[in-house]
Amino acid sequence: MLKLRRVAFWVLLIFILTLGLMGCGKSTTQPTASEGKEKLKVAFIYIGPVGDAGWTYAHEQGRKYLEQHVPDIETKIVEKVPEVDGEKVATQLVQEGYKVIFATSFGYMDGIINVAKKYPNIIFLHCSGYKTAPNVGTYFGRMYQARYLSGIVAGKMTKTNKIGYVAAFPIPEVVRGINAFTLGVRAVNPKATVNVVWTNTWLNPALEKDAAKSLLEQGCDIITQHQDSPGPMQAAEEKGAYGIGYNSDMSKYAPKAFLTAPVWNWGPYYVKVINEIKEGKWKSSQYWGPMSDGIVGLAPFSKAVPEDVRKLVEEKKQLILSGKWDVFTGPIKDQKGEIRVKDGERMTDQAMLSFDWFVEGVQGTIPAKK
């Protein structure tokens, strides 16, 4: 009996070895992503909550678009990160194995540069900043183009010729937006003024709503903004005035007030840059995409916007898309009436990125840096 068991053992062993040798041949099937290819780990650092209806919400829609269109990636978000904590959070993400990190607020810039020096093999993309490194690129869109178009709408539709602008922080990006909007307003209504109130916030709905109320009390009948919340729009609706949103289509938060909004469309950019990284083609650069790239645009008009105003906006939009003309083309005067950009001249990117003065038609001042 023992002898028979030994024979059976050896027969079984030979059978198993034979199967193993057969399996050593070349596979006829391709490995799946989970078996043969490590997923690229991509992280996003957000200044606000994904439900802010504004800046962070727009980036989150871009991340979701990225996941839908690029295989073999794993993404993570860290929301509500104060700008002073950007460096700490970025370091933590690197230690968790993330190879690409998008930092989506201006104030993260110096912290990202610091982390990038310590981790040269990690790629960092910083939104709206201007400092780069071999492994740090910047990205933004020419939102001033869409701002100008929304200014045309406001200039044509104001009755009091006083338009309110709830401004965030006195940095070049915000100043540039105010100026572009004002140039759009004044192109169709030279009598109108744009009245600026600063909140020094990106997301504080109550404070931003109160700032809009103060402008409405001063006689402004259209409100626009540079913050992430729909607070200013809601103040306009409660007053029976009009509003122009920002970042995303905010119409559902103030349906009677809403006219349109300059909006972000980050998805195609995120797909493009991640594909470049995966293919080994990425290089540090300063991307500042125009409206023709699709990164910025206008939300659909509400029913309140007349057809003649829509046509004016479309005509100017096509001119911008053609590249034959851009918003900051002279002659442009400052608040004192002095020519800052000569007739026919176009401001350089460097000049636009360092805006520290208001154009003619803006009522307000730029606070001095502390």
Contacts in CASP RR format, 6 or more apart in sequence:
PFRMAT RR
TARGET T0000
AUTHOR 0000-0000-0000
METHOD contacts of the structure
MODEL  1
MLKLRRVAFWVLLIFILTLGLMGCGKSTTQPTASEGKEKLKVAFIYIGPV
GDAGWTYAHEQGRKYLEQHVPDIETKIVEKVPEVDGEKVATQLVQEGYKV
IFATSFGYMDGIINVAKKYPNIIFLHCSGYKTAPNVGTYFGRMYQARYLS
GIVAGKMTKTNKIGYVAAFPIPEVVRGINAFTLGVRAVNPKATVNVVWTN
TWLNPALEKDAAKSLLEQGCDIITQHQDSPGPMQAAEEKGAYGIGYNSDM
SKYAPKAFLTAPVWNWGPYYVKVINEIKEGKWKSSQYWGPMSDGIVGLAP
FSKAVPEDVRKLVEEKKQLILSGKWDVFTGPIKDQKGEIRVKDGERMTDQ
AMLSFDWFVEGVQGTIPAKK
31 37 0 8 1.000
33 39 0 8 1.000
33 71 0 8 1.000
33 72 0 8 1.000
37 72 0 8 1.000
39 72 0 8 1.000
39 73 0 8 1.000
39 74 0 8 1.000
40 72 0 8 1.000
40 73 0 8 1.000
40 74 0 8 1.000
40 99 0 8 1.000
40 100 0 8 1.000
40 274 0 8 1.000
40 277 0 8 1.000
40 278 0 8 1.000
41 73 0 8 1.000
41 74 0 8 1.000
41 75 0 8 1.000
41 76 0 8 1.000
41 96 0 8 1.000
41 97 0 8 1.000
41 98 0 8 1.000
41 99 0 8 1.000
41 100 0 8 1.000
42 66 0 8 1.000
42 73 0 8 1.000
42 74 0 8 1.000
42 75 0 8 1.000
42 76 0 8 1.000
42 98 0 8 1.000
42 99 0 8 1.000
42 100 0 8 1.000
42 101 0 8 1.000
42 102 0 8 1.000
42 274 0 8 1.000
43 75 0 8 1.000
43 76 0 8 1.000
43 77 0 8 1.000
43 78 0 8 1.000
43 93 0 8 1.000
43 96 0 8 1.000
43 98 0 8 1.000
43 100 0 8 1.000
43 101 0 8 1.000
43 102 0 8 1.000
44 59 0 8 1.000
44 60 0 8 1.000
44 63 0 8 1.000
44 75 0 8 1.000
44 76 0 8 1.000
44 77 0 8 1.000
44 78 0 8 1.000
44 101 0 8 1.000
44 102 0 8 1.000
44 104 0 8 1.000
45 77 0 8 1.000
45 78 0 8 1.000
45 81 0 8 1.000
45 86 0 8 1.000
45 89 0 8 1.000
45 90 0 8 1.000
45 93 0 8 1.000
45 101 0 8 1.000
45 102 0 8 1.000
45 103 0 8 1.000
45 104 0 8 1.000
45 105 0 8 1.000
45 108 0 8 1.000
46 56 0 8 1.000
46 59 0 8 1.000
46 60 0 8 1.000
46 77 0 8 1.000
46 78 0 8 1.000
46 79 0 8 1.000
46 80 0 8 1.000
46 81 0 8 1.000
46 104 0 8 1.000
46 105 0 8 1.000
47 55 0 8 1.000
47 56 0 8 1.000
47 80 0 8 1.000
47 81 0 8 1.000
47 82 0 8 1.000
47 83 0 8 1.000
47 104 0 8 1.000
47 105 0 8 1.000
47 108 0 8 1.000
47 202 0 8 1.000
47 203 0 8 1.000
48 55 0 8 1.000
48 56 0 8 1.000
48 79 0 8 1.000
48 80 0 8 1.000
48 81 0 8 1.000
48 202 0 8 1.000
48 203 0 8 1.000
48 228 0 8 1.000
49 56 0 8 1.000
49 79 0 8 1.000
49 80 0 8 1.000
50 56 0 8 1.000
50 57 0 8 1.000
50 60 0 8 1.000
50 77 0 8 1.000
50 79 0 8 1.000
51 57 0 8 1.000
51 60 0 8 1.000
52 203 0 8 1.000
52 228 0 8 1.000
52 229 0 8 1.000
53 228 0 8 1.000
53 229 0 8 1.000
53 230 0 8 1.000
53 247 0 8 1.000
53 248 0 8 1.000
53 250 0 8 1.000
53 253 0 8 1.000
54 228 0 8 1.000
54 229 0 8 1.000
54 246 0 8 1.000
54 247 0 8 1.000
54 248 0 8 1.000
54 250 0 8 1.000
55 104 0 8 1.000
55 105 0 8 1.000
55 202 0 8 1.000
55 203 0 8 1.000
55 228 0 8 1.000
55 247 0 8 1.000
55 264 0 8 1.000
56 79 0 8 1.000
56 104 0 8 1.000
56 203 0 8 1.000
56 228 0 8 1.000
57 228 0 8 1.000
57 247 0 8 1.000
57 248 0 8 1.000
58 247 0 8 1.000
58 248 0 8 1.000
58 263 0 8 1.000
58 264 0 8 1.000
58 265 0 8 1.000
58 266 0 8 1.000
59 102 0 8 1.000
59 104 0 8 1.000
59 127 0 8 1.000
59 264 0 8 1.000
59 266 0 8 1.000
60 77 0 8 1.000
61 248 0 8 1.000
61 266 0 8 1.000
61 267 0 8 1.000
62 265 0 8 1.000
62 266 0 8 1.000
62 267 0 8 1.000
62 270 0 8 1.000
63 75 0 8 1.000
63 77 0 8 1.000
63 266 0 8 1.000
63 267 0 8 1.000
63 270 0 8 1.000
65 266 0 8 1.000
65 267 0 8 1.000
65 268 0 8 1.000
65 270 0 8 1.000
65 271 0 8 1.000
66 73 0 8 1.000
66 75 0 8 1.000
66 267 0 8 1.000
66 270 0 8 1.000
66 271 0 8 1.000
66 274 0 8 1.000
67 73 0 8 1.000
67 75 0 8 1.000
69 267 0 8 1.000
69 271 0 8 1.000
70 271 0 8 1.000
70 274 0 8 1.000
70 275 0 8 1.000
70 278 0 8 1.000
72 278 0 8 1.000
73 274 0 8 1.000
76 93 0 8 1.000
76 96 0 8 1.000
76 98 0 8 1.000
78 89 0 8 1.000
78 93 0 8 1.000
81 89 0 8 1.000
83 105 0 8 1.000
83 106 0 8 1.000
83 107 0 8 1.000
83 108 0 8 1.000
86 103 0 8 1.000
86 108 0 8 1.000
86 111 0 8 1.000
86 112 0 8 1.000
87 108 0 8 1.000
87 110 0 8 1.000
87 111 0 8 1.000
87 112 0 8 1.000
87 114 0 8 1.000
87 115 0 8 1.000
90 101 0 8 1.000
90 103 0 8 1.000
90 108 0 8 1.000
90 111 0 8 1.000
90 112 0 8 1.000
90 115 0 8 1.000
90 124 0 8 1.000
91 115 0 8 1.000
91 118 0 8 1.000
93 101 0 8 1.000
94 101 0 8 1.000
94 115 0 8 1.000
94 119 0 8 1.000
94 122 0 8 1.000
98 122 0 8 1.000
99 121 0 8 1.000
99 122 0 8 1.000
99 123 0 8 1.000
100 122 0 8 1.000
100 123 0 8 1.000
100 124 0 8 1.000
100 125 0 8 1.000
100 274 0 8 1.000
100 277 0 8 1.000
101 112 0 8 1.000
101 122 0 8 1.000
101 123 0 8 1.000
101 124 0 8 1.000
101 125 0 8 1.000
102 124 0 8 1.000
102 125 0 8 1.000
102 126 0 8 1.000
102 127 0 8 1.000
102 270 0 8 1.000
103 109 0 8 1.000
103 112 0 8 1.000
103 124 0 8 1.000
103 125 0 8 1.000
103 126 0 8 1.000
103 127 0 8 1.000
104 127 0 8 1.000
105 127 0 8 1.000
105 128 0 8 1.000
105 202 0 8 1.000
106 127 0 8 1.000
106 128 0 8 1.000
106 129 0 8 1.000
106 171 0 8 1.000
106 173 0 8 1.000
108 126 0 8 1.000
109 126 0 8 1.000
109 129 0 8 1.000
109 130 0 8 1.000
109 131 0 8 1.000
110 131 0 8 1.000
112 124 0 8 1.000
112 126 0 8 1.000
112 136 0 8 1.000
113 131 0 8 1.000
113 133 0 8 1.000
113 136 0 8 1.000
115 122 0 8 1.000
115 124 0 8 1.000
116 122 0 8 1.000
116 124 0 8 1.000
116 133 0 8 1.000
116 135 0 8 1.000
116 136 0 8 1.000
117 133 0 8 1.000
119 135 0 8 1.000
120 134 0 8 1.000
120 135 0 8 1.000
121 135 0 8 1.000
122 135 0 8 1.000
123 135 0 8 1.000
123 136 0 8 1.000
123 277 0 8 1.000
123 282 0 8 1.000
124 133 0 8 1.000
124 135 0 8 1.000
124 136 0 8 1.000
124 137 0 8 1.000
125 136 0 8 1.000
125 137 0 8 1.000
125 138 0 8 1.000
125 139 0 8 1.000
125 273 0 8 1.000
126 136 0 8 1.000
126 137 0 8 1.000
126 138 0 8 1.000
126 139 0 8 1.000
127 138 0 8 1.000
127 139 0 8 1.000
127 140 0 8 1.000
128 138 0 8 1.000
128 140 0 8 1.000
128 173 0 8 1.000
129 138 0 8 1.000
129 140 0 8 1.000
130 138 0 8 1.000
130 286 0 8 1.000
130 353 0 8 1.000
131 138 0 8 1.000
132 138 0 8 1.000
132 284 0 8 1.000
132 285 0 8 1.000
132 286 0 8 1.000
133 284 0 8 1.000
134 284 0 8 1.000
135 284 0 8 1.000
136 284 0 8 1.000
137 284 0 8 1.000
137 285 0 8 1.000
137 286 0 8 1.000
137 287 0 8 1.000
138 285 0 8 1.000
138 286 0 8 1.000
138 287 0 8 1.000
139 269 0 8 1.000
139 273 0 8 1.000
139 286 0 8 1.000
139 287 0 8 1.000
139 288 0 8 1.000
140 173 0 8 1.000
140 287 0 8 1.000
140 288 0 8 1.000
140 289 0 8 1.000
141 264 0 8 1.000
141 287 0 8 1.000
141 288 0 8 1.000
141 289 0 8 1.000
141 290 0 8 1.000
141 293 0 8 1.000
141 295 0 8 1.000
141 296 0 8 1.000
142 288 0 8 1.000
142 289 0 8 1.000
142 290 0 8 1.000
142 291 0 8 1.000
142 295 0 8 1.000
142 296 0 8 1.000
143 177 0 8 1.000
143 262 0 8 1.000
143 264 0 8 1.000
143 296 0 8 1.000
144 176 0 8 1.000
144 177 0 8 1.000
144 179 0 8 1.000
144 180 0 8 1.000
144 327 0 8 1.000
144 328 0 8 1.000
144 352 0 8 1.000
145 180 0 8 1.000
145 290 0 8 1.000
145 291 0 8 1.000
145 296 0 8 1.000
145 297 0 8 1.000
145 320 0 8 1.000
145 326 0 8 1.000
145 327 0 8 1.000
146 262 0 8 1.000
146 263 0 8 1.000
146 291 0 8 1.000
146 296 0 8 1.000
146 297 0 8 1.000
146 298 0 8 1.000
147 177 0 8 1.000
147 180 0 8 1.000
147 181 0 8 1.000
147 262 0 8 1.000
147 327 0 8 1.000
148 180 0 8 1.000
148 181 0 8 1.000
148 183 0 8 1.000
148 184 0 8 1.000
148 316 0 8 1.000
148 320 0 8 1.000
148 327 0 8 1.000
149 184 0 8 1.000
149 262 0 8 1.000
149 297 0 8 1.000
149 298 0 8 1.000
149 313 0 8 1.000
149 316 0 8 1.000
149 317 0 8 1.000
149 320 0 8 1.000
150 181 0 8 1.000
150 224 0 8 1.000
150 244 0 8 1.000
150 259 0 8 1.000
150 260 0 8 1.000
150 261 0 8 1.000
150 262 0 8 1.000
150 298 0 8 1.000
151 181 0 8 1.000
151 182 0 8 1.000
151 184 0 8 1.000
151 185 0 8 1.000
151 224 0 8 1.000
151 244 0 8 1.000
152 184 0 8 1.000
152 185 0 8 1.000
152 187 0 8 1.000
152 188 0 8 1.000
152 309 0 8 1.000
152 312 0 8 1.000
152 313 0 8 1.000
152 316 0 8 1.000
153 244 0 8 1.000
153 259 0 8 1.000
153 260 0 8 1.000
153 301 0 8 1.000
153 305 0 8 1.000
153 309 0 8 1.000
153 313 0 8 1.000
154 163 0 8 1.000
154 181 0 8 1.000
154 185 0 8 1.000
154 192 0 8 1.000
154 222 0 8 1.000
154 224 0 8 1.000
154 242 0 8 1.000
154 244 0 8 1.000
154 259 0 8 1.000
155 163 0 8 1.000
155 184 0 8 1.000
155 185 0 8 1.000
155 186 0 8 1.000
155 188 0 8 1.000
155 189 0 8 1.000
155 192 0 8 1.000
155 222 0 8 1.000
156 188 0 8 1.000
156 189 0 8 1.000
156 306 0 8 1.000
156 308 0 8 1.000
156 309 0 8 1.000
156 312 0 8 1.000
157 222 0 8 1.000
157 242 0 8 1.000
157 259 0 8 1.000
157 304 0 8 1.000
157 305 0 8 1.000
157 306 0 8 1.000
157 309 0 8 1.000
158 185 0 8 1.000
158 189 0 8 1.000
158 192 0 8 1.000
158 221 0 8 1.000
158 222 0 8 1.000
159 221 0 8 1.000
160 219 0 8 1.000
160 220 0 8 1.000
160 221 0 8 1.000
161 189 0 8 1.000
161 191 0 8 1.000
161 192 0 8 1.000
161 193 0 8 1.000
162 192 0 8 1.000
162 193 0 8 1.000
162 195 0 8 1.000
162 218 0 8 1.000
162 219 0 8 1.000
162 220 0 8 1.000
162 221 0 8 1.000
163 185 0 8 1.000
163 192 0 8 1.000
163 193 0 8 1.000
163 194 0 8 1.000
163 195 0 8 1.000
163 220 0 8 1.000
163 221 0 8 1.000
163 222 0 8 1.000
163 223 0 8 1.000
163 224 0 8 1.000
164 194 0 8 1.000
164 195 0 8 1.000
164 196 0 8 1.000
164 197 0 8 1.000
164 212 0 8 1.000
164 215 0 8 1.000
164 220 0 8 1.000
164 222 0 8 1.000
164 223 0 8 1.000
164 224 0 8 1.000
165 178 0 8 1.000
165 181 0 8 1.000
165 194 0 8 1.000
165 195 0 8 1.000
165 196 0 8 1.000
165 197 0 8 1.000
165 215 0 8 1.000
165 223 0 8 1.000
165 224 0 8 1.000
165 225 0 8 1.000
165 226 0 8 1.000
166 197 0 8 1.000
166 199 0 8 1.000
166 208 0 8 1.000
166 211 0 8 1.000
166 212 0 8 1.000
166 215 0 8 1.000
166 223 0 8 1.000
166 224 0 8 1.000
166 225 0 8 1.000
166 226 0 8 1.000
166 227 0 8 1.000
166 232 0 8 1.000
167 174 0 8 1.000
167 178 0 8 1.000
167 196 0 8 1.000
167 197 0 8 1.000
167 198 0 8 1.000
167 199 0 8 1.000
167 225 0 8 1.000
167 226 0 8 1.000
168 174 0 8 1.000
168 198 0 8 1.000
168 199 0 8 1.000
168 200 0 8 1.000
168 201 0 8 1.000
168 202 0 8 1.000
168 226 0 8 1.000
168 227 0 8 1.000
169 198 0 8 1.000
169 200 0 8 1.000
169 201 0 8 1.000
169 202 0 8 1.000
170 198 0 8 1.000
170 366 0 8 1.000
170 367 0 8 1.000
170 369 0 8 1.000
172 352 0 8 1.000
172 353 0 8 1.000
172 354 0 8 1.000
172 355 0 8 1.000
172 356 0 8 1.000
174 226 0 8 1.000
175 355 0 8 1.000
175 356 0 8 1.000
175 357 0 8 1.000
175 358 0 8 1.000
175 366 0 8 1.000
176 352 0 8 1.000
176 353 0 8 1.000
176 355 0 8 1.000
177 226 0 8 1.000
178 194 0 8 1.000
178 196 0 8 1.000
178 226 0 8 1.000
178 358 0 8 1.000
178 362 0 8 1.000
179 328 0 8 1.000
179 355 0 8 1.000
179 358 0 8 1.000
179 359 0 8 1.000
179 362 0 8 1.000
180 327 0 8 1.000
180 328 0 8 1.000
181 194 0 8 1.000
181 224 0 8 1.000
182 194 0 8 1.000
182 358 0 8 1.000
182 359 0 8 1.000
182 360 0 8 1.000
182 361 0 8 1.000
182 362 0 8 1.000
183 327 0 8 1.000
183 328 0 8 1.000
183 332 0 8 1.000
183 359 0 8 1.000
184 327 0 8 1.000
185 192 0 8 1.000
185 194 0 8 1.000
185 361 0 8 1.000
186 192 0 8 1.000
186 360 0 8 1.000
186 361 0 8 1.000
188 312 0 8 1.000
192 361 0 8 1.000
193 361 0 8 1.000
193 362 0 8 1.000
193 363 0 8 1.000
194 361 0 8 1.000
194 362 0 8 1.000
194 363 0 8 1.000
195 215 0 8 1.000
195 218 0 8 1.000
195 220 0 8 1.000
195 363 0 8 1.000
195 364 0 8 1.000
196 358 0 8 1.000
196 362 0 8 1.000
196 363 0 8 1.000
196 364 0 8 1.000
197 211 0 8 1.000
197 214 0 8 1.000
197 215 0 8 1.000
198 367 0 8 1.000
199 207 0 8 1.000
199 208 0 8 1.000
199 211 0 8 1.000
199 227 0 8 1.000
201 207 0 8 1.000
201 208 0 8 1.000
201 227 0 8 1.000
202 227 0 8 1.000
202 228 0 8 1.000
203 227 0 8 1.000
203 228 0 8 1.000
203 229 0 8 1.000
204 227 0 8 1.000
204 229 0 8 1.000
205 229 0 8 1.000
205 230 0 8 1.000
205 231 0 8 1.000
208 225 0 8 1.000
208 227 0 8 1.000
208 229 0 8 1.000
208 231 0 8 1.000
208 232 0 8 1.000
209 229 0 8 1.000
209 231 0 8 1.000
209 232 0 8 1.000
209 234 0 8 1.000
209 235 0 8 1.000
210 235 0 8 1.000
211 232 0 8 1.000
212 223 0 8 1.000
212 225 0 8 1.000
212 231 0 8 1.000
212 232 0 8 1.000
212 233 0 8 1.000
212 235 0 8 1.000
212 236 0 8 1.000
213 235 0 8 1.000
213 239 0 8 1.000
215 223 0 8 1.000
216 223 0 8 1.000
216 235 0 8 1.000
216 236 0 8 1.000
216 239 0 8 1.000
216 241 0 8 1.000
220 241 0 8 1.000
221 241 0 8 1.000
221 242 0 8 1.000
222 236 0 8 1.000
222 241 0 8 1.000
222 242 0 8 1.000
222 243 0 8 1.000
222 244 0 8 1.000
222 259 0 8 1.000
223 232 0 8 1.000
223 233 0 8 1.000
223 235 0 8 1.000
223 236 0 8 1.000
223 241 0 8 1.000
223 242 0 8 1.000
223 243 0 8 1.000
223 244 0 8 1.000
223 257 0 8 1.000
224 232 0 8 1.000
224 243 0 8 1.000
224 244 0 8 1.000
224 245 0 8 1.000
224 246 0 8 1.000
225 231 0 8 1.000
225 232 0 8 1.000
225 233 0 8 1.000
225 244 0 8 1.000
225 245 0 8 1.000
225 246 0 8 1.000
226 246 0 8 1.000
227 246 0 8 1.000
228 246 0 8 1.000
228 247 0 8 1.000
230 245 0 8 1.000
230 250 0 8 1.000
230 253 0 8 1.000
230 254 0 8 1.000
231 253 0 8 1.000
232 243 0 8 1.000
232 245 0 8 1.000
233 243 0 8 1.000
233 245 0 8 1.000
233 250 0 8 1.000
233 253 0 8 1.000
233 254 0 8 1.000
233 257 0 8 1.000
233 258 0 8 1.000
234 253 0 8 1.000
234 254 0 8 1.000
234 257 0 8 1.000
236 242 0 8 1.000
236 243 0 8 1.000
236 254 0 8 1.000
236 257 0 8 1.000
237 243 0 8 1.000
237 254 0 8 1.000
237 255 0 8 1.000
237 256 0 8 1.000
237 257 0 8 1.000
240 256 0 8 1.000
240 257 0 8 1.000
241 257 0 8 1.000
242 257 0 8 1.000
242 258 0 8 1.000
242 259 0 8 1.000
242 304 0 8 1.000
243 254 0 8 1.000
243 257 0 8 1.000
243 258 0 8 1.000
243 259 0 8 1.000
244 258 0 8 1.000
244 259 0 8 1.000
244 260 0 8 1.000
244 261 0 8 1.000
244 262 0 8 1.000
245 258 0 8 1.000
245 260 0 8 1.000
245 261 0 8 1.000
245 262 0 8 1.000
245 299 0 8 1.000
246 261 0 8 1.000
246 262 0 8 1.000
246 263 0 8 1.000
247 261 0 8 1.000
247 262 0 8 1.000
247 263 0 8 1.000
247 264 0 8 1.000
248 261 0 8 1.000
248 263 0 8 1.000
248 264 0 8 1.000
248 299 0 8 1.000
249 261 0 8 1.000
249 263 0 8 1.000
249 299 0 8 1.000
249 300 0 8 1.000
250 258 0 8 1.000
250 261 0 8 1.000
250 299 0 8 1.000
251 258 0 8 1.000
251 261 0 8 1.000
251 299 0 8 1.000
251 300 0 8 1.000
251 302 0 8 1.000
255 302 0 8 1.000
258 302 0 8 1.000
258 304 0 8 1.000
259 301 0 8 1.000
259 302 0 8 1.000
259 304 0 8 1.000
259 305 0 8 1.000
260 298 0 8 1.000
260 299 0 8 1.000
260 300 0 8 1.000
260 301 0 8 1.000
260 302 0 8 1.000
260 305 0 8 1.000
261 298 0 8 1.000
261 299 0 8 1.000
262 296 0 8 1.000
262 297 0 8 1.000
262 298 0 8 1.000
262 299 0 8 1.000
263 296 0 8 1.000
263 297 0 8 1.000
263 298 0 8 1.000
263 299 0 8 1.000
264 295 0 8 1.000
264 296 0 8 1.000
265 294 0 8 1.000
265 295 0 8 1.000
265 296 0 8 1.000
265 297 0 8 1.000
266 295 0 8 1.000
268 293 0 8 1.000
268 294 0 8 1.000
268 295 0 8 1.000
269 287 0 8 1.000
269 293 0 8 1.000
269 295 0 8 1.000
273 282 0 8 1.000
276 282 0 8 1.000
288 349 0 8 1.000
289 295 0 8 1.000
289 296 0 8 1.000
290 296 0 8 1.000
290 320 0 8 1.000
290 323 0 8 1.000
291 297 0 8 1.000
291 317 0 8 1.000
291 320 0 8 1.000
291 321 0 8 1.000
292 320 0 8 1.000
292 321 0 8 1.000
292 323 0 8 1.000
298 313 0 8 1.000
298 317 0 8 1.000
301 310 0 8 1.000
319 325 0 8 1.000
320 326 0 8 1.000
320 327 0 8 1.000
326 346 0 8 1.000
328 341 0 8 1.000
328 346 0 8 1.000
328 347 0 8 1.000
328 351 0 8 1.000
328 352 0 8 1.000
329 341 0 8 1.000
329 344 0 8 1.000
329 345 0 8 1.000
329 346 0 8 1.000
329 347 0 8 1.000
330 341 0 8 1.000
330 342 0 8 1.000
330 343 0 8 1.000
330 344 0 8 1.000
330 345 0 8 1.000
330 346 0 8 1.000
331 339 0 8 1.000
331 341 0 8 1.000
331 342 0 8 1.000
331 343 0 8 1.000
331 344 0 8 1.000
332 339 0 8 1.000
332 340 0 8 1.000
332 341 0 8 1.000
332 347 0 8 1.000
332 359 0 8 1.000
332 360 0 8 1.000
333 339 0 8 1.000
333 340 0 8 1.000
333 359 0 8 1.000
333 360 0 8 1.000
334 340 0 8 1.000
334 357 0 8 1.000
334 358 0 8 1.000
334 359 0 8 1.000
334 360 0 8 1.000
335 357 0 8 1.000
335 358 0 8 1.000
335 359 0 8 1.000
335 360 0 8 1.000
335 361 0 8 1.000
335 362 0 8 1.000
337 360 0 8 1.000
340 357 0 8 1.000
340 359 0 8 1.000
341 347 0 8 1.000
356 366 0 8 1.000
357 366 0 8 1.000
358 364 0 8 1.000
358 365 0 8 1.000
358 366 0 8 1.000
END
